[in-house]
Amino acid sequence: MQQLQELRQKIGELDSELLAIFAKRRQLSQQVAENKYAHNRNIRDHEQEKRLLEVLTQQGLKIGIPENTTLSLFHNIIEDSVRSQYDYFLKQANRYRKSIDIALLGEAHSYSHMAAQNHFTNTVQSLNTTFCSSFMDVFKQVADGHVELGLVPIENTTSGNIIEVFDLLIEHDLKIVGEEKLKVKHCLIGTHNATLESIKDVYSHPQAIAQCKNFFSRNPKINSHYRNSTSSALSMVKEYQNPSIAAIASEMAAQKSGLKIIDYGINNYQENYTRFLLISRTDIQVPKTVPAKTSILLHTHQETGSLLECLHVLKQHKVNMSKLESRPIPTKPWQEMFYIDFDGNISHANIQKVLEKLAAVTTHLQVLGCYPKHDVIATHLNSDSINYKL
Amino acid sequence: MQQLQELRQKIGELDSELLAIFAKRRQLSQQVAENKYAHNRNIRDHEQEKRLLEVLTQQGLKIGIPENTTLSLFHNIIEDSVRSQYDYFLKQANRYRKSIDIALLGEAHSYSHMAAQNHFTNTVQSLNTTFCSSFMDVFKQVADGHVELGLVPIENTTSGNIIEVFDLLIEHDLKIVGEEKLKVKHCLIGTHNATLESIKDVYSHPQAIAQCKNFFSRNPKINSHYRNSTSSALSMVKEYQNPSIAAIASEMAAQKSGLKIIDYGINNYQENYTRFLLISRTDIQVPKTVPAKTSILLHTHQETGSLLECLHVLKQHKVNMSKLESRPIPTKPWQEMFYIDFDGNISHANIQKVLEKLAAVTTHLQVLGCYPKHDVIATHLNSDSINYKL
């Protein structure tokens, strides 16, 4: 045991050293961002990253670290570096304030709250959050000018698109100014005397319940009930103090509520991600050097092949479409409108040309927003010929 | 530019330092594994990890690193450390040889090949691979004693279960001795004069085509065709040298083939994972201190509620089921058998009790294997009450 304690102490010391070097690296990376911004240079230089990764994997092999292990460690470090540099570019282009007013669903430590905190980690010192009880309320808070930004989930890898939010986006004249992705792990949360056996009714947001469908199949005696948010489900459990009822919410929310986590990670798939959108009354300026996404809304002519014509325009201009969702037009039953996300910045000539051509073949074209892309694509070794989409 | 070069050089130097410290940490972690194995101690000590992460996030905040960033970096480092320790325990319990004969689908750098290489990174010096043209051939190679191990994909997060492999598992009297998960990014690969516009026909394994369904929706003029493996599709493109045909395969395979990557990451979802199983004629010994999974096959009585009875046994013993798949029994049409994965080691008394009870309520019970679990669950801060499933 003595020996184990000593080894652990040495590991702790190495970890502190490692963290100190990492902090220095982050400062240098910040200086690189300043230099690149001043000279209007691209943030990503895949050739440079590739050379660095090649040197590091070789060095690693010499000291016994497998290639995959070195790559995994440095992909993580480079992703942090790239994201901080993007954030610096955005800050410069938009003069971010120290604090931002933001509306979102639920209460403190809801999934929306966690996504907002992650999104502004590098750019904003404090978030003034207005907690809402419905997605509609989030939109209303922003539209009425009570807050600067709203954050809403738009899709989940397990449960799919959140149609309600698509429809709210279509109904409101707001702009999409950002996106964020959050890995979601659902916990089953009850009172301190609750067990899996004592629970009869579980409350949560419909999305969370859909993402835990298999849990309910495995436990056929437990009934699921919808609530407006995971936070309101949690408040209910706390109020009633009844071991037969439980909520599905995040680990962090469980902790802060003082309730007990009965089961951890009950989502169907371990890889469960939710994508959130930031909405605002005004556009954001995305510097040309930061990879961007654009979201648009189209009404096509009532002819077969109209949508295909639009998709051809994107293809002709080599624009990558990442999302396509059709919705009925409320005032024109049996006609469809299309929501499309594609990679590209509306200030680029190529994307402007695309929008012109789309306007010519549709009855209505609306840009919902152009905003920085969340994903940082890792640079791979041995990949001279890759056509990076950034 | 001068300044950028200097900054990059300094970053490179810090990265080398970081890597050297990481190598030292890995050596100490190896000593920890030896100590724990000698004293029959558990590998994971979540309380210890939590204390370490708390200290590190506090230290990080003082030098300007956001909490999430520190956690993400050290979750990566701890995962590597835990996995190496598990591998050490397995090696001790099973006296791994320096080289292993393994059969798998495709050719060098196929997804199966990459999964095998990742799986044995820490434990085996060289893999002697026998490349097969079908999953059935992989099973045959193992069953006939030509190789010690086989590796086959069993499910994918986008395209679901690979029924063919389930059925092969059921037909052959082989043991599952391991699992591996691989993040799969599909590339569209053609000849050097091929472009997205010139391509009319795309060849690949049915699973890869299913995982890129949206690509085909976006490009309605491109037809998809099945081949036995991504590797054989690639060989075809190389042989014909025709700009109208392309293959879907991994980036690494594209590189090694000397063909051109026309589009990168064309899978529907960025988070696209395949789970592989290792099969063998003989069991593996999983030390009780290593988290394990058990796979079983059940035939239930022909009565409603028979399966439910089995699931109740698992629940009574607080055993977490991670997979349930039903298949028709070939010799008994309209009767179903069930394939079940659950967390637990068959050498634990609790799991032995579960198996006894299951045998009493089924007409057939077969243990397909007990093997180390691939996932390393990250220790979270602020989580005293978590009921870890390991």
Interface residues (C-beta under 8 A of the other chain):
Chain A: M1 Q3 L4 L7 R8 K10 I11 G12 L14 D15 S16 E17 L18 L19 A20 I21 F22 A23 K24 R25 R26 Q27 L28 S29 Q31 V32 N35 K36 H39 R41 Q48 L52 V55 L56 Q59 G60 I63 G64 I65 P66 N68 T69 T70 S72 L73 F74 N76 I77 D80 Q117 N118 T121 N122 T157 L196 R218 N219 P220 E251 M252 A254 Q255 K260 I261 I262 D263 Y264 G265 Y269 Q270 E271 Y273 L308 L311 K315 K318 M321 L324 D375 I377 H380 N382 S383 S385 I386 N387 Y388 K389
Chain B: M1 Q3 L4 L7 R8 K10 I11 G12 L14 D15 S16 E17 L18 L19 A20 I21 F22 A23 K24 R25 R26 Q27 L28 S29 Q31 V32 N35 K36 H39 R41 Q48 L52 V55 L56 Q59 G60 I63 G64 I65 P66 N68 T69 T70 S72 L73 F74 N76 I77 D80 Q117 N118 T121 N122 T157 L196 R218 N219 P220 E251 M252 A254 Q255 K260 I261 I262 D263 Y264 G265 Y269 Q270 E271 Y273 L308 L311 K315 K318 M321 L324 D375 I377 H380 N382 S383 S385 I386 N387 Y388 K389
